[in-house]
Amino acid sequence: MISHRSILTLLWLALLLWPAACTAPTPAPPTSTPVPPTSTPPPATPTPPPAAAIDEVQIYAAVIRQVYTVDHTFGQPPNFPHIYLLATTAAEVWPGLQEGELPPAATREAVIAALADLPAAFTWVRSAREAPRDARDTVIDGAVITVGAIQPQPDGTVQVAASIYFAMLGAGGQTYVLAQQEGVWVITGTTGMHWIS
């Protein structure tokens, strides 16, 4: 038979152990593991290639040749015997443009030499009014071809606006895109507006 004292001792031990038995153990905090980003960073902007050395002679000659032989606004090449060349520092050219700036003498001479195979006499002028005209403002036996500033582009190409004028209702122009291919500047297309009057 269990004594009264033993029962009290057991009850006292039960009371001491009861809170520990009823309290759930606290779980250990989870260790933090870095999560890789779900999206990739945007690609770096490509650096444009360095602009090719600009050869004014090749560029101007290519544009003037294109205007004279292809973009003259006639169905067939008119083969004007006289072409008056007007250069401007403007990015755009239009029929009302009258004044320009002469390129350096060496550039002027080299451009004319590059066009020597064409059936025209080329003359650089400071003003479109230097081209002889009749009473109706028609250029006598010729036309005025105006070339704008050479504008380098981030992709290594250049853009040059050009126009032709031979009469009040005989003119046209557009902006040409040129790229250097195997060391030679060639026209690869046009950009912007193409106008004819």
Backbone as numpy.savetxt, mean C-alpha at the origin, in Angstrom:
# Nx Ny Nz CAx CAy CAz Cx Cy Cz
-19.73 -57.71 87.90 -20.57 -56.54 87.90 -19.69 -55.32 87.90
-20.11 -54.35 86.98 -19.30 -53.14 86.83 -19.66 -52.20 87.97
-18.64 -51.62 88.49 -18.86 -50.73 89.62 -19.34 -49.38 89.15
-19.95 -48.68 90.05 -20.45 -47.35 89.76 -19.32 -46.43 89.34
-18.20 -46.60 89.90 -17.03 -45.75 89.58 -16.55 -46.03 88.16
-16.59 -47.26 87.72 -16.16 -47.60 86.34 -17.10 -47.01 85.32
-18.42 -47.00 85.65 -19.39 -46.43 84.72 -19.13 -44.94 84.58
-18.87 -44.26 85.67 -18.60 -42.82 85.60 -17.34 -42.54 84.78
-16.35 -43.36 84.93 -15.11 -43.17 84.18 -15.35 -43.33 82.69
-16.17 -44.35 82.33 -16.46 -44.57 80.91 -17.26 -43.42 80.32
-18.25 -42.92 81.11 -19.04 -41.78 80.63 -18.16 -40.55 80.43
-17.25 -40.35 81.38 -16.37 -39.18 81.29 -15.50 -39.28 80.06
-14.96 -40.44 79.70 -14.13 -40.63 78.51 -14.96 -40.46 77.23
-16.23 -40.93 77.29 -17.10 -40.79 76.12 -17.37 -39.32 75.83
-17.57 -38.55 76.91 -17.81 -37.12 76.71 -16.58 -36.42 76.15
-15.42 -36.84 76.56 -14.20 -36.22 76.05 -13.97 -36.56 74.56
-14.30 -37.76 74.15 -14.03 -38.19 72.77 -15.15 -37.84 71.80
-16.33 -37.52 72.31 -17.49 -37.26 71.45 -17.26 -36.10 70.47
-16.76 -34.90 70.86 -16.56 -33.81 69.86 -15.57 -34.20 68.78
-14.52 -34.91 69.13 -13.54 -35.30 68.11 -14.12 -36.26 67.11
-15.02 -37.16 67.60 -15.62 -38.15 66.71 -16.63 -37.51 65.79
-17.30 -36.41 66.23 -18.34 -35.78 65.42 -17.80 -34.73 64.46
-16.61 -34.26 64.67 -16.05 -33.21 63.81 -15.36 -33.84 62.61
-15.82 -33.45 61.37 -15.20 -34.00 60.15 -13.85 -33.34 59.94
-12.90 -34.09 59.46 -11.58 -33.50 59.21 -11.67 -32.46 58.08
-10.93 -31.37 58.25 -10.88 -30.31 57.22 -9.99 -30.76 56.08
-10.55 -30.78 54.85 -9.70 -31.22 53.73 -8.60 -30.22 53.46
-7.48 -30.74 53.01 -6.35 -29.87 52.68 -6.70 -29.05 51.43
-6.29 -27.79 51.42 -6.59 -26.96 50.23 -5.91 -27.54 48.99
-6.61 -27.47 47.86 -6.00 -28.02 46.64 -4.80 -27.20 46.21
-3.84 -27.90 45.68 -2.66 -27.19 45.16 -3.02 -26.54 43.83
-2.58 -25.31 43.65 -2.91 -24.59 42.40 -1.94 -25.00 41.30
-2.53 -25.44 40.19 -1.73 -25.83 39.03 -2.00 -24.82 37.92
-0.98 -24.16 37.38 -1.22 -23.17 36.32 -1.92 -23.81 35.13
-2.97 -23.12 34.66 -3.74 -23.61 33.51 -3.26 -22.89 32.25
-2.88 -23.64 31.25 -2.42 -22.98 30.03 -3.56 -22.19 29.39
-3.25 -21.03 28.74 -4.31 -20.23 28.11 -4.99 -21.01 27.00
-6.30 -20.78 26.91 -7.07 -21.50 25.90 -6.94 -20.85 24.52
-6.57 -19.56 24.47 -6.42 -18.89 23.17 -4.96 -18.53 22.95
-4.55 -18.63 21.70 -3.16 -18.30 21.36 -3.04 -16.80 21.14
-1.92 -16.21 21.48 -1.75 -14.76 21.27 -1.79 -14.44 19.78
-2.22 -13.24 19.43 -2.26 -12.87 18.00 -0.87 -12.89 17.40
-0.78 -13.26 16.11 0.54 -13.28 15.49 1.11 -11.88 15.38
2.41 -11.80 15.43 3.07 -10.50 15.30 2.84 -9.94 13.90
2.69 -8.63 13.81 2.50 -7.98 12.50 3.77 -8.15 11.69
3.65 -8.70 10.47 4.86 -8.90 9.67 5.51 -7.57 9.30
6.79 -7.57 9.34 7.53 -6.37 8.95 7.60 -6.32 7.43
7.15 -5.21 6.83 7.20 -5.15 5.36 8.63 -5.23 4.86
8.81 -5.81 3.69 10.17 -5.88 3.15 10.69 -4.48 2.86
11.98 -4.30 2.92 12.51 -2.97 2.63 12.17 -2.56 1.20
11.84 -1.31 1.04 11.49 -0.82 -0.30 12.70 -0.94 -1.22
12.42 -1.44 -2.41 13.50 -1.56 -3.38 13.99 -0.18 -3.76
15.22 -0.12 -4.16 15.79 1.17 -4.56 14.94 1.75 -5.69
14.48 2.98 -5.48 13.59 3.61 -6.45 14.42 4.15 -7.61
14.12 3.68 -8.79 14.78 4.14 -10.01 13.79 5.02 -10.75
13.93 6.34 -10.59 12.98 7.27 -11.19 12.91 7.11 -12.70
14.04 6.85 -13.33 14.06 6.74 -14.80 13.20 5.56 -15.25
13.43 4.38 -14.65 12.65 3.21 -15.03 11.17 3.41 -14.75
10.85 3.99 -13.61 9.45 4.16 -13.21 8.74 5.14 -14.14
9.33 6.32 -14.33 8.71 7.31 -15.22 8.60 6.77 -16.65
9.63 6.12 -17.13 9.60 5.60 -18.51 8.51 4.54 -18.66
8.35 3.67 -17.67 7.33 2.62 -17.75 5.93 3.23 -17.78
5.69 4.24 -16.94 4.38 4.88 -16.88 4.09 5.65 -18.17
5.04 6.43 -18.65 4.84 7.21 -19.88 4.60 6.27 -21.06
5.35 5.20 -21.13 5.17 4.22 -22.21 3.76 3.62 -22.17
3.28 3.29 -20.96 1.94 2.72 -20.82 0.86 3.70 -21.28
1.01 4.95 -20.89 0.02 5.96 -21.30 0.06 6.16 -22.81
1.25 6.25 -23.38 1.39 6.53 -24.81 0.90 5.37 -25.68
1.22 4.14 -25.27 0.93 2.99 -26.14 -0.39 2.28 -25.83
-0.90 2.41 -24.59 -2.08 1.63 -24.20 -3.22 2.53 -23.70
-2.94 3.38 -22.74 -3.99 4.14 -22.05 -4.16 5.55 -22.62
-4.17 5.65 -23.94 -4.24 6.94 -24.64 -5.68 7.39 -24.88
-6.65 6.56 -24.51 -8.10 6.78 -24.63 -8.62 6.62 -26.06
-7.79 6.24 -27.02 -8.24 5.96 -28.38 -8.44 4.44 -28.55
-9.19 4.06 -29.57 -9.33 2.64 -29.87 -8.02 2.05 -30.36
-7.33 2.80 -31.21 -6.01 2.39 -31.74 -4.99 3.43 -31.30
-3.74 3.04 -31.11 -2.72 4.02 -30.71 -2.66 5.18 -31.70
-2.81 6.41 -31.24 -2.76 7.55 -32.16 -1.36 7.88 -32.63
-0.35 7.36 -31.92 1.05 7.62 -32.28 1.30 9.12 -32.49
0.97 9.89 -31.47 1.23 11.33 -31.54 2.69 11.59 -31.88
2.96 12.49 -32.81 4.36 12.76 -33.14 5.10 13.59 -32.09
4.36 14.33 -31.27 4.99 15.16 -30.23 4.32 14.89 -28.89
5.13 14.61 -27.89 4.63 14.41 -26.53 5.37 15.38 -25.61
4.58 16.14 -24.87 5.13 17.10 -23.91 4.97 16.50 -22.52
6.07 16.33 -21.84 6.08 15.66 -20.53 6.09 16.68 -19.41
5.14 16.54 -18.51 5.01 17.44 -17.37 5.08 16.60 -16.09
6.00 16.93 -15.20 6.13 16.21 -13.93 5.65 17.11 -12.79
5.01 16.50 -11.82 4.53 17.25 -10.66 4.81 16.47 -9.39
4.89 17.18 -8.27 5.08 16.51 -6.99 3.75 16.13 -6.35
2.64 16.40 -7.04 1.32 16.04 -6.52 1.11 14.54 -6.61
0.30 14.02 -5.68 0.00 12.58 -5.70 -1.04 12.25 -6.76
-1.86 13.22 -7.15 -2.87 13.01 -8.17 -2.68 14.01 -9.31
-3.14 13.65 -10.48 -3.04 14.55 -11.64 -4.41 14.65 -12.29
-4.68 15.76 -12.92 -5.97 15.98 -13.56 -5.77 16.93 -14.74
-6.77 17.02 -15.63 -6.59 17.80 -16.86 -6.29 19.28 -16.61
-6.82 19.84 -15.52 -6.61 21.27 -15.27 -5.22 21.61 -14.76
-4.43 20.59 -14.43 -3.09 20.84 -13.92 -2.23 21.45 -15.02
-1.67 22.61 -14.76 -0.92 23.31 -15.78 0.57 23.44 -15.46
0.89 23.56 -14.20 2.28 23.80 -13.82 2.91 22.57 -13.21
4.21 22.42 -13.43 4.93 21.27 -12.89 6.33 21.66 -12.49
7.14 20.66 -12.22 8.53 20.86 -11.86 9.38 19.94 -12.72
10.44 20.47 -13.26 11.32 19.65 -14.09 12.15 18.72 -13.22
12.18 17.43 -13.54 13.12 16.54 -12.84 14.56 16.97 -13.17
15.53 16.46 -12.46 16.93 16.78 -12.78 17.23 16.47 -14.25
18.17 17.22 -14.81 18.50 17.07 -16.23 18.87 15.63 -16.58
19.66 14.98 -15.73 20.09 13.60 -16.02 18.88 12.67 -16.08
17.91 12.88 -15.20 16.70 12.04 -15.21 15.90 12.30 -16.48
15.74 13.56 -16.85 14.98 13.89 -18.05 15.60 13.24 -19.29
16.88 13.37 -19.41 17.57 12.81 -20.58 17.47 11.29 -20.62
17.61 10.65 -19.45 17.57 9.19 -19.40 16.17 8.67 -19.71
15.13 9.37 -19.27 13.76 8.95 -19.58 13.52 9.02 -21.08
13.92 10.12 -21.70 13.74 10.26 -23.14 14.51 9.18 -23.89
15.71 8.87 -23.42 16.51 7.82 -24.07 15.82 6.46 -23.94
15.17 6.21 -22.79 14.48 4.93 -22.59 13.24 4.79 -23.48
12.75 5.93 -24.00 11.56 5.91 -24.86 11.90 6.10 -26.33
13.17 5.97 -26.66 13.64 6.28 -28.01 13.04 5.38 -29.08
12.53 4.20 -28.70 11.95 3.29 -29.69 10.52 3.69 -30.09
9.93 4.64 -29.41 8.56 5.07 -29.72 8.58 6.16 -30.80
7.52 6.23 -31.63 7.51 7.17 -32.75 7.06 8.57 -32.34
7.73 9.14 -31.36 7.36 10.48 -30.90 8.61 11.22 -30.45
8.54 12.54 -30.55 9.58 13.40 -29.99 9.09 13.82 -28.61
9.85 13.49 -27.58 9.46 13.81 -26.20 10.19 15.05 -25.72
9.43 15.95 -25.11 9.99 17.20 -24.60 9.45 17.46 -23.19
10.35 17.67 -22.24 9.93 18.03 -20.88 9.57 19.50 -20.84
8.47 19.83 -20.15 8.03 21.23 -20.04 7.74 21.55 -18.57
7.84 22.83 -18.23 7.48 23.29 -16.89 5.99 23.56 -16.77
5.36 23.85 -17.90 3.94 24.17 -17.91 3.28 23.49 -19.10
2.06 23.01 -18.89 1.31 22.38 -19.99 1.04 23.39 -21.10
1.07 24.68 -20.77 0.83 25.72 -21.77 1.98 25.86 -22.77
3.09 25.22 -22.51 4.20 25.25 -23.46 3.90 24.38 -24.68
2.94 23.49 -24.55 2.55 22.66 -25.71 1.69 23.54 -26.63
2.07 23.68 -27.92 1.29 24.54 -28.83 -0.14 24.02 -29.01
-1.09 24.95 -28.99 -2.51 24.58 -29.08 -3.21 25.46 -30.11
-4.32 24.93 -30.61 -5.11 25.72 -31.55 -6.17 26.51 -30.79
-7.07 27.14 -31.52 -8.09 27.99 -30.90 -9.06 27.21 -30.03
-9.17 25.91 -30.24 -10.07 25.08 -29.43 -9.35 24.40 -28.27
-8.14 24.82 -27.99 -7.33 24.29 -26.89 -6.88 22.86 -27.14
-6.84 22.44 -28.40 -6.34 21.12 -28.77 -4.84 21.21 -29.00
-4.10 20.27 -28.42 -2.64 20.26 -28.62 -2.37 19.95 -30.09
-1.54 20.76 -30.71 -1.26 20.60 -32.14 -0.27 19.44 -32.34
-0.72 18.43 -33.10 0.13 17.26 -33.44 0.74 16.59 -32.22
0.00 16.52 -31.14 0.59 15.86 -29.98 -0.31 15.83 -28.78
0.28 15.61 -27.62 -0.45 15.52 -26.36 0.48 15.85 -25.21
-0.12 16.12 -24.07 0.64 16.36 -22.83 0.43 15.14 -21.93
1.52 14.52 -21.52 1.45 13.42 -20.54 2.03 13.95 -19.23
1.22 13.88 -18.19 1.64 14.35 -16.87 1.87 13.16 -15.96
2.98 13.19 -15.23 3.27 12.13 -14.25 3.36 12.77 -12.87
2.74 12.10 -11.90 2.74 12.60 -10.54 3.93 12.10 -9.74
3.89 12.37 -8.45 4.99 11.96 -7.57 5.04 10.44 -7.44
6.24 9.92 -7.29 6.43 8.49 -7.03 6.17 8.26 -5.55
5.19 7.42 -5.25 4.77 7.20 -3.87 5.10 5.78 -3.41
6.16 5.60 -2.63 6.51 4.26 -2.13 5.42 3.72 -1.20
5.18 2.41 -1.27 4.17 1.74 -0.45 4.84 0.77 0.53
4.15 0.43 1.64 4.75 -0.47 2.64 5.14 -1.83 2.09
4.47 -2.29 1.02 4.78 -3.62 0.48 5.93 -3.61 -0.53
6.60 -2.47 -0.68 7.74 -2.39 -1.60 7.38 -1.92 -2.99
6.07 -1.79 -3.30 5.66 -1.26 -4.60 5.67 0.27 -4.54
5.44 0.88 -5.70 5.25 2.32 -5.75 3.99 2.61 -6.55
3.42 3.78 -6.33 2.26 4.22 -7.09 2.59 5.55 -7.75
2.15 5.68 -9.01 2.38 6.92 -9.76 1.11 7.24 -10.53
0.57 8.44 -10.31 -0.58 8.89 -11.08 -0.07 9.48 -12.39
-0.85 9.29 -13.45 -0.46 9.85 -14.77 -1.71 10.16 -15.57
-1.59 11.12 -16.47 -2.72 11.48 -17.32 -2.22 11.89 -18.69
-3.15 11.89 -19.64 -2.86 12.38 -20.98 -3.92 13.41 -21.35
-3.49 14.48 -22.02 -4.41 15.52 -22.48 -4.04 15.87 -23.92
-5.05 15.87 -24.80 -4.80 16.32 -26.17 -5.89 17.26 -26.65
-7.05 17.30 -25.94 -8.13 18.21 -26.31 -9.06 18.39 -25.12
-9.96 19.37 -25.24 -10.89 19.66 -24.14 -11.69 18.43 -23.74
-12.11 17.63 -24.69 -12.83 16.39 -24.39 -12.00 15.18 -24.77
-10.73 15.31 -24.65 -9.82 14.21 -24.96 -8.74 14.12 -23.90
-9.04 13.41 -22.82 -8.08 13.28 -21.72 -8.43 12.04 -20.91
-7.50 11.57 -20.13 -7.73 10.42 -19.27 -6.58 10.24 -18.31
-6.83 9.49 -17.27 -5.76 9.26 -16.31 -6.13 8.23 -15.27
-5.12 7.76 -14.56 -5.30 6.79 -13.48 -3.99 6.69 -12.70
-4.02 5.88 -11.64 -2.82 5.68 -10.81 -2.30 4.27 -11.04
-1.02 4.18 -11.38 -0.39 2.89 -11.70 0.36 2.35 -10.47
0.36 1.02 -10.37 1.13 0.33 -9.33 2.31 -0.35 -10.02
3.52 -0.13 -9.51 4.71 -0.72 -10.10 5.47 -1.50 -9.03
6.09 -2.59 -9.47 6.91 -3.41 -8.59 8.22 -3.72 -9.31
9.24 -3.95 -8.53 10.53 -4.30 -9.11 10.61 -5.81 -9.28
10.81 -6.24 -10.51 10.92 -7.66 -10.84 12.23 -7.91 -11.56
13.06 -8.70 -10.93 14.38 -9.02 -11.48 15.14 -7.74 -11.83
15.06 -6.78 -10.92 15.82 -5.55 -11.07 15.21 -4.50 -11.98
14.00 -4.75 -12.50 13.36 -3.81 -13.42 11.99 -3.43 -12.86
11.68 -2.13 -12.85 10.38 -1.67 -12.41 9.36 -1.86 -13.53
8.28 -2.59 -13.22 7.24 -2.86 -14.21 5.87 -2.55 -13.62
4.93 -2.20 -14.48 3.56 -1.93 -14.04 2.86 -3.27 -13.77
2.29 -3.40 -12.57 1.59 -4.63 -12.21 0.09 -4.43 -12.09
-0.37 -3.19 -12.17 -1.80 -2.94 -12.06 -2.08 -1.47 -11.85
-3.31 -1.17 -11.50 -3.73 0.20 -11.21 -4.49 0.20 -9.89
-4.71 1.38 -9.35 -5.47 1.52 -8.12 -6.28 2.80 -8.16
-7.39 2.81 -7.47 -8.21 4.01 -7.42 -9.01 4.25 -8.69
-9.34 5.51 -8.90 -10.23 5.89 -9.98 -9.51 5.98 -11.31
-10.21 5.55 -12.37 -9.74 5.68 -13.75 -10.72 6.61 -14.45
-10.25 7.75 -14.91 -11.17 8.74 -15.47 -10.85 9.02 -16.95
-11.87 9.32 -17.71 -11.75 9.68 -19.12 -12.71 10.83 -19.39
-12.26 11.81 -20.15 -13.18 12.90 -20.54 -13.25 13.00 -22.05
